[in-house]
Amino acid sequence: MPATLTHHSCRELLLFVKQCRCTLKAMCILQRTRQLAEHRAGFTLIELSIVLVIVGLLIGGVIIGRDLIHAAEIRGQLSQLDQYRSVVNTFKSKYDALPGDMHMNQAARLGFFAFSGSMAGKEGYGDGNSIVMAGAESNCAGECGAFWRHLVEAGMLPGNYGLNSAHPLISDTDTFNAGLPNGDQSYSLYMPAAKLQGSYVSVGALVDGVGGGLWNASPNSSSRNVFSIVAPGSDYYFNPTISAVDMYSIDRKIDDGMPNRGRVLSSSWDAWDLGFRYWTGTPNASSVACTHGGSYPSGADVRYNSDPATGGDTLTCIPIFFW
């Protein structure tokens, strides 16, 4: 005879089923909790990929931004030099003389800065020979110092170069560094800041075999005037202001890409010897240079050291621009 479920047995069975359901529900909750914990313990491959893409974009943006700023700085430098060329031409048209080089007598008549002393009116001290030279001393002395002051005095250039009452230009040519106070390295008082950070725009002349210019001799130049981007120092023509990589890029775009020819030149500080010299060895990591190859004075096969592996991206060049 089949067993019959009593009221008590049914109640126990229902209770057992209910307990099983609770147990199963608890197990499901526990499993779900573990799954969530495992999910939160790390990133999925998709999430990691998104993060890496974002980081890459940020790094790339920083690098591109830095390159754009540097490119704008170089373009600004070239534009600044074009502006100064225009100002010099305006000065010459008005006074029939170059600023700085204007003859001492004419300068005195016009109320401009004029040299005095035994060397006044002689080479490099207001001689009117159309060559802006640095006198007998180093740095921006002589006509180089008077150059910027004349432009300011003519109202053609903003600034106060050479007119600071506490640090005036020295007019007496019998005094050391006439045209620039002896030992004064406050270049911002005497010449404009360049667009290349930490440097200044100076002037001089490339004169074959004749002392008294920022670059005293060039293997292929006649007497011509130049702008140069210089850095402060006791002898600033030893202080490079631009890398060979950048200098080659500039030279190639606006001239012939050769460091010793054309209207854009560059000297190598490593091989300087009171003249326009070039590094004649092969550049390497321990002896970087702006240029390499060739020999002085011909420099027939001189090239820019445009390889970053041999220091081409470090500051090794002194740029020179004819005007």
Residue frames relative to the residue before (quaternion, step in Angstrom):
aa qw qx qy qz dx dy dz
M 1.0000 0.0000 0.0000 0.0000 0.00 0.00 0.00
P 0.4573 -0.7102 0.4510 0.2883 3.55 -0.66 1.02
A 0.5082 -0.6515 0.4687 0.3124 3.43 -1.14 0.82
T 0.2717 -0.7507 0.5836 0.1486 3.53 -1.01 0.75
L 0.4239 -0.6904 0.5310 0.2485 3.52 -1.12 0.78
T 0.2974 -0.7477 0.5685 0.1713 3.43 -0.76 1.03
H 0.6886 -0.4630 0.3504 0.4344 3.55 -1.24 0.24
H 0.6475 0.5203 -0.3137 0.4599 3.57 1.02 -0.78
S 0.6590 0.5134 -0.3102 0.4538 3.58 0.96 -0.88
C 0.6405 0.5270 -0.3297 0.4509 3.59 0.95 -0.79
R 0.6523 0.5147 -0.3211 0.4543 3.50 0.97 -0.83
E 0.6500 0.5085 -0.3160 0.4681 3.59 1.02 -0.76
L 0.6393 0.5312 -0.3226 0.4528 3.57 1.04 -0.81
L 0.6550 0.5114 -0.3031 0.4665 3.55 0.96 -0.88
L 0.6390 0.5243 -0.3168 0.4652 3.52 1.04 -0.78
F 0.6418 0.5286 -0.3138 0.4584 3.55 1.05 -0.86
V 0.6521 0.5138 -0.3066 0.4656 3.58 0.99 -0.90
K 0.6457 0.5274 -0.3125 0.4552 3.53 0.99 -0.84
Q 0.6476 0.5133 -0.3100 0.4702 3.55 1.03 -0.83
C 0.6351 0.5276 -0.3274 0.4595 3.57 1.01 -0.76
R 0.6462 0.5209 -0.3197 0.4571 3.54 0.97 -0.86
C 0.6497 0.5138 -0.3135 0.4643 3.60 0.97 -0.82
T 0.6464 0.5218 -0.3164 0.4580 3.52 1.02 -0.85
L 0.6587 0.5048 -0.3028 0.4686 3.55 0.97 -0.92
K 0.6452 0.5219 -0.3184 0.4582 3.57 1.01 -0.81
A 0.6470 0.5155 -0.3111 0.4679 3.57 1.01 -0.83
M 0.6441 0.5185 -0.3175 0.4641 3.55 1.02 -0.81
C 0.6434 0.5194 -0.3201 0.4624 3.57 1.03 -0.81
I 0.6480 0.5132 -0.3173 0.4648 3.55 1.00 -0.87
L 0.6455 0.5263 -0.3103 0.4583 3.56 0.96 -0.86
Q 0.6551 0.5129 -0.3044 0.4638 3.56 0.98 -0.91
R 0.6580 0.5087 -0.3037 0.4649 3.56 1.00 -0.88
T 0.6299 0.5364 -0.3252 0.4579 3.56 1.04 -0.79
R 0.6454 0.5134 -0.3089 0.4737 3.56 0.99 -0.85
Q 0.6503 0.5204 -0.3195 0.4519 3.56 0.98 -0.86
L 0.6571 0.5028 -0.3079 0.4697 3.56 1.00 -0.85
A 0.6404 0.5277 -0.3211 0.4565 3.56 1.00 -0.82
E 0.6571 0.4959 -0.3078 0.4770 3.55 0.98 -0.85
H 0.6453 0.5267 -0.3217 0.4502 3.58 1.03 -0.77
R 0.7184 0.4452 -0.2493 0.4729 3.54 1.00 -0.86
A 0.5577 0.6392 -0.3873 0.3611 3.60 1.15 -0.29
G 0.8152 0.0447 -0.0098 0.5774 3.64 1.13 -0.34
F 0.5420 -0.6023 0.4732 0.3458 3.53 -1.36 0.01
T 0.4788 -0.6224 0.5253 0.3278 3.49 -1.20 0.50
L 0.6697 -0.4889 0.3628 0.4253 3.58 -1.25 0.25
I 0.6253 0.5352 -0.3395 0.4554 3.58 1.05 -0.72
E 0.6635 0.5014 -0.3060 0.4634 3.57 0.93 -0.92
L 0.6509 0.5080 -0.3151 0.4679 3.59 0.97 -0.85
S 0.6340 0.5336 -0.3302 0.4520 3.58 1.00 -0.78
I 0.6482 0.5182 -0.3151 0.4605 3.57 0.98 -0.86
V 0.6485 0.5204 -0.3113 0.4602 3.57 0.97 -0.90
L 0.6685 0.5006 -0.3025 0.4594 3.59 0.91 -0.91
V 0.6301 0.5287 -0.3331 0.4608 3.58 1.02 -0.75
I 0.6583 0.5093 -0.3064 0.4618 3.58 0.95 -0.90
V 0.6525 0.5059 -0.3123 0.4699 3.59 0.94 -0.89
G 0.6495 0.5210 -0.3160 0.4547 3.58 0.96 -0.86
L 0.6481 0.5145 -0.3149 0.4649 3.57 1.00 -0.83
L 0.6462 0.5211 -0.3207 0.4562 3.58 0.99 -0.82
I 0.6685 0.4878 -0.3003 0.4742 3.59 0.90 -0.94
G 0.6606 0.5092 -0.3058 0.4592 3.56 0.92 -0.88
G 0.6397 0.5315 -0.3201 0.4536 3.57 1.05 -0.76
V 0.6400 0.5203 -0.3208 0.4655 3.56 1.02 -0.82
I 0.6720 0.4956 -0.2956 0.4641 3.59 0.89 -0.96
I 0.6675 0.4905 -0.3037 0.4708 3.58 0.89 -0.92
G 0.6438 0.5295 -0.3190 0.4511 3.56 0.98 -0.84
R 0.6465 0.5160 -0.3113 0.4679 3.56 1.00 -0.84
D 0.6612 0.5026 -0.3024 0.4677 3.58 0.96 -0.87
L 0.6454 0.5193 -0.3213 0.4589 3.58 1.01 -0.79
I 0.6419 0.5151 -0.3207 0.4687 3.57 1.00 -0.81
H 0.6607 0.5024 -0.3067 0.4658 3.58 0.96 -0.87
A 0.6449 0.5123 -0.3192 0.4688 3.59 0.98 -0.82
A 0.6463 0.5103 -0.3165 0.4709 3.58 1.01 -0.79
E 0.6136 0.5498 -0.3389 0.4543 3.58 1.09 -0.71
I 0.6717 0.4836 -0.2961 0.4767 3.59 0.93 -0.86
R 0.6391 0.5100 -0.3279 0.4732 3.60 0.98 -0.81
G 0.6436 0.5245 -0.3171 0.4584 3.56 1.02 -0.80
Q 0.6296 0.5371 -0.3329 0.4520 3.57 1.08 -0.72
L 0.6658 0.4912 -0.3029 0.4730 3.57 0.92 -0.85
S 0.6403 0.5175 -0.3216 0.4677 3.59 1.02 -0.77
Q 0.6273 0.5368 -0.3347 0.4542 3.57 1.03 -0.77
L 0.6666 0.4931 -0.3053 0.4683 3.58 0.93 -0.84
D 0.6115 0.5341 -0.3471 0.4694 3.60 1.06 -0.69
Q 0.6363 0.5298 -0.3220 0.4590 3.56 1.02 -0.81
Y 0.6773 0.4861 -0.2998 0.4638 3.59 0.91 -0.86
R 0.5960 0.5479 -0.3621 0.4620 3.60 1.06 -0.66
S 0.6598 0.5105 -0.3006 0.4624 3.56 0.95 -0.90
V 0.6507 0.5131 -0.3152 0.4626 3.58 0.97 -0.84
V 0.6448 0.5154 -0.3211 0.4642 3.60 0.97 -0.85
N 0.6497 0.5124 -0.3210 0.4608 3.60 0.94 -0.82
T 0.6363 0.5186 -0.3254 0.4694 3.57 1.04 -0.77
F 0.6376 0.5247 -0.3181 0.4658 3.58 0.98 -0.85
K 0.6758 0.4995 -0.2941 0.4553 3.57 0.90 -0.96
S 0.6476 0.5160 -0.3230 0.4583 3.58 0.99 -0.78
K 0.7007 0.4772 -0.2732 0.4546 3.57 0.98 -0.78
Y 0.8193 0.2591 -0.1041 0.5007 3.60 0.86 -0.95
D 0.3467 -0.7521 0.4859 0.2794 3.58 1.29 -0.11
A 0.6680 0.3920 -0.3019 0.5559 3.56 1.01 0.88
L 0.4519 -0.6606 0.5212 0.2962 3.54 -1.24 0.39
P 0.5389 -0.6023 0.4614 0.3661 3.59 -1.05 0.66
G 0.7632 0.3106 -0.2584 0.5043 3.56 -0.98 0.86
D 0.7568 0.3563 -0.1854 0.5157 3.55 0.91 -0.95
M 0.3996 0.7254 -0.4765 0.2950 3.61 1.23 -0.24
H 0.5379 -0.6391 0.4335 0.3379 3.59 -0.90 0.93
M 0.6135 -0.6089 0.3686 0.3422 3.53 -0.98 0.93
N 0.6562 0.5178 -0.3228 0.4440 3.61 0.97 -0.78
Q 0.6568 0.4926 -0.3057 0.4822 3.58 0.96 -0.86
A 0.6384 0.5285 -0.3271 0.4540 3.57 0.96 -0.84
A 0.6565 0.5089 -0.3111 0.4618 3.59 0.94 -0.85
R 0.6497 0.5242 -0.3210 0.4473 3.60 0.96 -0.83
L 0.7158 0.4438 -0.2443 0.4806 3.57 1.04 -0.81
G 0.5037 -0.6627 0.4186 0.3631 3.57 1.26 -0.12
F 0.4516 0.6673 -0.4603 0.3727 3.57 1.23 0.43
F 0.6728 -0.4353 0.3953 0.4489 3.53 -1.35 0.12
A 0.0146 0.8010 -0.5967 0.0463 3.59 -0.86 0.99
F 0.4640 -0.6788 0.4986 0.2745 3.54 -1.05 0.80
S 0.1185 -0.7581 0.6363 0.0800 3.52 -1.30 0.49
G 0.5999 0.5779 -0.4081 0.3736 3.57 -1.26 0.03
S 0.7610 -0.4392 0.2559 0.4032 3.52 -1.36 0.14
M 0.7135 0.4382 -0.2597 0.4811 3.63 1.13 -0.54
A 0.4442 0.7063 -0.4597 0.3043 3.61 1.21 -0.17
G 0.7939 0.2581 -0.2251 0.5024 3.55 -0.91 0.96
K 0.6229 0.5065 -0.3427 0.4879 3.55 1.30 -0.02
E 0.7835 -0.3778 0.2118 0.4455 3.55 -1.31 0.25
G 0.8315 0.1887 -0.1742 0.4925 3.53 -0.78 1.11
Y 0.7486 0.3275 -0.1944 0.5427 3.61 1.25 -0.07
G 0.7752 -0.3515 0.1874 0.4903 3.57 0.50 1.18
D 0.3068 0.7885 -0.4820 0.2275 3.58 0.91 0.92
G 0.4025 -0.7599 0.4452 0.2497 3.60 1.24 -0.14
N 0.4541 0.7102 -0.4384 0.3118 3.60 1.10 0.54
S 0.5326 -0.6685 0.3691 0.3650 3.61 1.33 0.33
I 0.6275 0.4587 -0.3561 0.5187 3.58 1.23 0.45
V 0.2451 -0.7681 0.5759 0.1349 3.57 -0.63 1.12
M 0.0221 0.8319 -0.5496 0.0740 3.54 -0.21 1.30
A 0.5260 -0.6762 0.4421 0.2657 3.52 -1.25 0.54
G 0.5748 -0.6014 0.3967 0.3880 3.59 1.11 0.45
A 0.7218 -0.4487 0.3186 0.4198 3.54 -1.27 -0.37
E 0.6926 0.4692 -0.2770 0.4727 3.59 1.22 -0.28
S 0.6021 -0.5619 0.4259 0.3746 3.54 -1.32 0.19
N 0.7439 0.3914 -0.3120 0.4428 3.54 -1.39 0.06
C 0.7091 -0.4752 0.3195 0.4115 3.56 -1.28 -0.21
A 0.2295 0.7627 -0.5640 0.2180 3.57 0.60 1.16
G 0.7404 0.4099 -0.2859 0.4496 3.56 -1.31 -0.04
E 0.8444 -0.1495 0.1183 0.5007 3.56 -1.05 -0.79
C 0.5525 0.6024 -0.3894 0.4245 3.57 1.16 -0.49
G 0.6871 0.4748 -0.2878 0.4687 3.60 0.91 -0.88
A 0.6795 0.4917 -0.2846 0.4641 3.56 1.06 -0.80
F 0.5020 0.6906 -0.4087 0.3225 3.59 1.19 -0.55
W 0.7435 0.4124 -0.2365 0.4704 3.57 0.65 -1.12
R 0.6257 0.5400 -0.3451 0.4447 3.58 1.04 -0.72
H 0.6361 0.5257 -0.3368 0.4535 3.61 0.94 -0.77
L 0.6527 0.5083 -0.3234 0.4594 3.60 0.95 -0.80
V 0.6426 0.5002 -0.3171 0.4862 3.59 1.05 -0.74
E 0.6710 0.5037 -0.3021 0.4526 3.58 0.90 -0.91
A 0.6661 0.4813 -0.2956 0.4872 3.59 1.15 -0.57
G 0.4686 -0.6974 0.4281 0.3328 3.59 1.26 -0.10
M 0.5228 0.6596 -0.3927 0.3705 3.55 1.20 0.41
L 0.7674 0.2424 -0.1368 0.5776 3.57 1.25 -0.21
P 0.3872 -0.7146 0.5236 0.2555 3.61 -0.77 0.94
G 0.5467 0.6035 -0.4541 0.3614 3.55 -1.12 0.59
N 0.3710 -0.7152 0.5539 0.2098 3.52 -1.36 -0.07
Y 0.1913 0.8445 -0.4853 0.1216 3.56 1.19 0.59
G 0.8441 0.1232 -0.1327 0.5048 3.53 -0.78 1.13
L 0.6587 0.5217 -0.3015 0.4507 3.59 1.27 -0.02
N 0.4057 0.7073 -0.4823 0.3201 3.58 1.25 0.16
S 0.4452 -0.7350 0.4423 0.2569 3.59 -0.59 1.15
A 0.6792 0.4818 -0.2977 0.4669 3.59 1.08 -0.62
H 0.7844 0.1763 -0.0924 0.5874 3.59 1.22 -0.48
P 0.0739 0.8359 -0.5406 0.0588 3.63 0.60 1.04
L 0.5890 -0.5318 0.4574 0.4013 3.52 -1.27 0.31
I 0.3977 -0.6981 0.5427 0.2449 3.57 -1.10 0.71
S 0.2430 -0.8047 0.5290 0.1168 3.57 -0.64 1.10
D 0.6122 0.5711 -0.3510 0.4194 3.59 1.13 -0.59
T 0.3117 -0.7891 0.5024 0.1665 3.58 -0.44 1.21
D 0.5952 0.5453 -0.3778 0.4535 3.60 1.22 -0.09
T 0.6060 0.5170 -0.3435 0.4974 3.56 1.36 0.09
F 0.5760 -0.5996 0.4272 0.3553 3.56 -1.01 0.81
N 0.8493 0.0899 -0.1091 0.5087 3.57 -1.03 0.93
A 0.0835 0.7971 -0.5880 0.1097 3.58 0.81 0.93
G 0.7248 0.3506 -0.2953 0.5144 3.55 -0.80 1.01
L 0.7806 0.0533 -0.0541 0.6204 3.56 1.27 -0.16
P 0.4992 -0.6720 0.4432 0.3207 3.62 -0.73 0.97
N 0.5579 -0.6406 0.4240 0.3140 3.54 -0.93 0.93
G 0.8592 0.1188 -0.1087 0.4856 3.56 -0.84 1.02
D 0.5272 0.6382 -0.4226 0.3691 3.60 1.21 -0.03
Q 0.1153 -0.8220 0.5569 0.0298 3.56 -0.58 1.19
S 0.4229 0.6771 -0.4859 0.3556 3.60 1.23 0.40
Y 0.1225 -0.8655 0.4813 0.0650 3.54 0.57 1.20
S 0.5880 0.5975 -0.3744 0.3963 3.59 1.09 -0.60
L 0.6040 0.5586 -0.3548 0.4440 3.61 1.24 -0.32
Y 0.7944 0.3498 -0.1313 0.4788 3.58 1.16 -0.56
M 0.8023 0.0988 -0.0519 0.5863 3.59 1.17 -0.39
P 0.5580 -0.6412 0.4056 0.3361 3.61 -1.07 0.63
A 0.5278 -0.6083 0.4921 0.3306 3.51 -1.22 0.60
A 0.4107 -0.6965 0.5339 0.2471 3.55 -1.04 0.79
K 0.5924 -0.5618 0.4349 0.3799 3.54 -1.27 0.22
L 0.5814 0.5157 -0.3795 0.5019 3.58 1.21 -0.38
Q 0.5157 -0.7088 0.3860 0.2874 3.53 -0.57 1.19
G 0.8471 0.1934 -0.1538 0.4705 3.55 -1.01 0.91
S 0.6759 0.4632 -0.2944 0.4918 3.60 1.19 0.31
Y 0.3093 -0.7434 0.5709 0.1603 3.55 -1.36 0.22
V 0.4323 -0.6670 0.5387 0.2793 3.54 -1.32 0.38
S 0.0335 -0.7973 0.6024 -0.0167 3.54 -0.68 1.12
V 0.2993 -0.7355 0.5772 0.1903 3.55 -1.32 0.18
G 0.1132 0.7790 -0.6121 0.0756 3.53 -1.22 0.43
A 0.3698 -0.7126 0.5426 0.2469 3.53 -1.24 -0.34
L 0.3020 -0.6962 0.6159 0.2117 3.53 -1.15 0.66
V 0.0566 0.8107 -0.5717 0.1132 3.56 -0.39 1.25
D 0.4451 -0.7221 0.4613 0.2603 3.57 -0.56 1.13
G 0.8891 -0.0063 -0.0104 0.4576 3.50 -0.82 1.10
V 0.6419 0.5071 -0.3350 0.4675 3.60 1.20 0.22
G 0.3946 -0.7177 0.5217 0.2387 3.58 -0.77 0.99
G 0.6525 0.5508 -0.3663 0.3697 3.54 -1.21 0.39
G 0.6396 0.4241 -0.3883 0.5102 3.57 0.97 0.73
L 0.6462 -0.4897 0.3708 0.4528 3.57 -1.19 0.22
W 0.7438 0.1169 -0.0910 0.6518 3.56 1.16 -0.66
N 0.3139 -0.8435 0.4043 0.1630 3.51 -0.11 1.30
A 0.8198 0.0599 -0.0133 0.5693 3.59 1.01 -0.61
S 0.0781 -0.7808 0.6191 0.0317 3.54 -1.01 0.81
P 0.5076 -0.6890 0.4207 0.3009 3.59 -0.84 0.87
N 0.8166 0.2287 -0.1189 0.5164 3.62 1.07 -0.38
S 0.6023 0.5840 -0.3650 0.4037 3.61 1.13 0.32
S 0.3155 -0.6535 0.6381 0.2573 3.48 -1.34 0.41
S 0.7236 -0.4051 0.2910 0.4771 3.58 -1.22 -0.19
R 0.2125 0.7762 -0.5595 0.1983 3.57 -0.41 1.23
N 0.4359 -0.7060 0.5082 0.2308 3.54 -1.20 0.66
V 0.1039 -0.8067 0.5816 0.0144 3.53 -1.09 0.75
F 0.3104 -0.6366 0.6588 0.2536 3.46 -1.44 0.33
S 0.0105 -0.7818 0.6220 0.0425 3.54 -1.18 0.50
I 0.3610 -0.7030 0.5697 0.2259 3.54 -1.16 0.66
V 0.0159 -0.8391 0.5395 -0.0685 3.55 -0.36 1.27
A 0.3313 -0.7146 0.5798 0.2084 3.54 -1.30 0.42
P 0.5910 -0.5941 0.4007 0.3704 3.61 -1.04 0.67
G 0.3183 0.7191 -0.5762 0.2227 3.52 -1.18 0.67
S 0.6795 -0.4889 0.3373 0.4307 3.55 -1.22 0.25
D 0.7578 0.0516 -0.0442 0.6489 3.57 1.18 -0.64
Y 0.1927 -0.8719 0.4318 0.1273 3.53 0.34 1.26
Y 0.5905 0.5713 -0.4032 0.4030 3.61 1.12 -0.24
F 0.5867 0.5217 -0.3892 0.4818 3.58 1.29 0.22
N 0.6629 0.5371 -0.2872 0.4355 3.60 1.25 -0.27
P 0.2821 -0.7857 0.5255 0.1642 3.63 -0.32 1.20
T 0.2168 -0.8068 0.5433 0.0829 3.57 -1.13 0.69
I 0.7873 0.1995 -0.1084 0.5732 3.60 1.22 -0.16
S 0.5035 -0.6547 0.4707 0.3103 3.57 -1.15 0.58
A 0.6156 -0.5493 0.4177 0.3806 3.54 -1.26 0.42
V 0.5967 0.5659 -0.3606 0.4400 3.59 1.09 -0.68
D 0.6971 0.4515 -0.2672 0.4886 3.58 0.87 -0.97
M 0.6496 0.5278 -0.3244 0.4407 3.57 0.98 -0.84
Y 0.6383 0.5154 -0.3225 0.4722 3.57 1.00 -0.77
S 0.6348 0.5335 -0.3248 0.4549 3.58 1.01 -0.82
I 0.6594 0.4958 -0.3010 0.4783 3.59 0.97 -0.87
D 0.6786 0.5082 -0.2890 0.4448 3.56 0.82 -1.04
R 0.6719 0.5014 -0.2986 0.4560 3.58 0.95 -0.85
K 0.6816 0.5030 -0.2939 0.4428 3.60 1.00 -0.77
I 0.8250 0.2404 -0.1100 0.4994 3.59 0.85 -0.90
D 0.7701 0.2347 -0.1611 0.5709 3.59 1.26 -0.05
D 0.7555 -0.4174 0.2880 0.4148 3.58 -0.97 -0.83
G 0.5154 -0.6732 0.4054 0.3417 3.61 1.25 0.05
M 0.6045 0.5387 -0.3513 0.4702 3.59 1.29 0.21
P 0.4431 -0.7401 0.4368 0.2552 3.62 -0.73 0.99
N 0.7729 0.3455 -0.1801 0.5008 3.61 1.15 -0.42
R 0.7049 0.3920 -0.2660 0.5279 3.59 1.23 0.36
G 0.7469 0.4231 -0.2909 0.4225 3.52 -1.32 0.28
R 0.6853 -0.4923 0.3640 0.3943 3.54 -1.28 -0.44
V 0.6897 0.3328 -0.2715 0.5830 3.56 1.30 0.11
L 0.0006 -0.8050 0.5910 -0.0527 3.56 -0.63 1.16
S 0.0869 -0.7757 0.6187 0.0898 3.50 -1.30 0.17
S 0.2368 -0.7699 0.5768 0.1360 3.54 -0.95 0.87
S 0.3663 -0.7108 0.5618 0.2119 3.53 -1.27 0.46
W 0.4057 -0.7564 0.4588 0.2297 3.56 -0.47 1.20
D 0.5632 0.6346 -0.3911 0.3565 3.61 1.07 -0.57
A 0.8079 0.2877 -0.1150 0.5013 3.56 0.92 -0.92
W 0.2968 0.7806 -0.5008 0.2276 3.57 1.17 0.55
D 0.1043 0.7795 -0.6130 0.0756 3.55 -1.00 0.81
L 0.7111 -0.4534 0.2373 0.4820 3.55 0.60 1.25
G 0.7395 0.3092 -0.2439 0.5459 3.55 0.90 0.87
F 0.6285 -0.5235 0.4079 0.4057 3.52 -1.28 -0.13
R 0.0577 0.8430 -0.5235 0.1096 3.55 -0.06 1.33
Y 0.2315 -0.7515 0.6000 0.1470 3.51 -1.33 0.30
W 0.5196 -0.6053 0.5010 0.3357 3.51 -1.18 0.61
T 0.2033 -0.8364 0.5015 0.0875 3.56 -0.56 1.11
G 0.6158 0.5560 -0.3576 0.4287 3.57 1.24 -0.07
T 0.5859 -0.5244 0.4612 0.4110 3.52 -1.33 -0.31
P 0.4143 -0.7347 0.4657 0.2678 3.62 -0.61 1.03
N 0.0231 0.7733 -0.6335 0.0106 3.54 -1.16 0.61
A 0.7462 -0.4434 0.2656 0.4197 3.53 -1.32 0.21
S 0.7315 0.4215 -0.2427 0.4779 3.62 1.03 -0.66
S 0.7745 0.2193 -0.1341 0.5780 3.60 1.23 -0.23
V 0.0091 0.8396 -0.5415 0.0426 3.54 0.55 1.22
A 0.0113 -0.7917 0.6107 -0.0145 3.54 -1.18 0.56
C 0.5924 -0.5692 0.4358 0.3677 3.53 -1.28 0.40
T 0.8051 0.1236 -0.0301 0.5793 3.56 0.95 -0.92
H 0.0741 -0.7837 0.6124 0.0729 3.55 -1.29 0.18
G 0.7133 0.4175 -0.3372 0.4508 3.51 -1.26 0.43
G 0.7186 0.4516 -0.3140 0.4255 3.54 -1.30 0.09
S 0.2242 -0.7501 0.6025 0.1550 3.52 -1.32 -0.13
Y 0.4479 -0.6684 0.5146 0.2964 3.55 -1.13 0.54
P 0.6113 -0.1783 -0.7685 -0.0619 1.65 -1.95 1.53
S 0.5298 0.6724 -0.4228 0.2974 3.62 1.11 -0.29
G 0.0692 -0.8428 0.5292 0.0696 3.58 0.88 -0.91
A 0.1638 0.8590 -0.4776 0.0843 3.56 1.15 0.61
D 0.8182 0.2141 -0.1017 0.5239 3.60 0.88 -0.83
V 0.2371 0.7829 -0.5349 0.2115 3.57 1.05 0.73
R 0.0363 -0.7869 0.6160 -0.0073 3.57 -1.03 0.86
Y 0.5488 -0.5696 0.4886 0.3684 3.53 -1.31 0.35
N 0.3927 -0.6744 0.5703 0.2565 3.54 -1.12 0.69
S 0.0503 0.8642 -0.4936 0.0832 3.56 0.42 1.26
D 0.5272 0.6213 -0.4133 0.4063 3.60 1.23 0.32
P 0.4089 -0.7262 0.4916 0.2526 3.64 -0.55 1.09
A 0.6010 0.5879 -0.3602 0.4042 3.59 1.12 -0.60
T 0.7496 0.3241 -0.2021 0.5406 3.60 1.16 -0.47
G 0.7003 -0.4988 0.2606 0.4392 3.56 1.13 0.64
G 0.3665 0.7716 -0.4613 0.2400 3.57 1.23 0.26
D 0.7004 0.4397 -0.2770 0.4893 3.59 1.21 -0.36
T 0.5594 0.5564 -0.4130 0.4549 3.60 1.23 0.36
L 0.6041 -0.5693 0.4065 0.3818 3.59 -1.23 0.39
T 0.1848 0.7965 -0.5508 0.1675 3.56 -0.32 1.27
C 0.7015 0.4868 -0.2644 0.4483 3.62 1.20 -0.30
I 0.2154 -0.7091 0.6542 0.1507 3.50 -1.32 0.56
P 0.2302 -0.8235 0.5019 0.1302 3.63 -0.22 1.21
I 0.1205 -0.7800 0.6138 0.0159 3.54 -1.07 0.87
F 0.0398 -0.8026 0.5946 -0.0277 3.58 -0.80 1.06
F 0.3659 -0.7272 0.5356 0.2243 3.59 -0.74 1.02
W 0.0500 -0.7813 0.6189 0.0633 3.54 -1.19 0.53
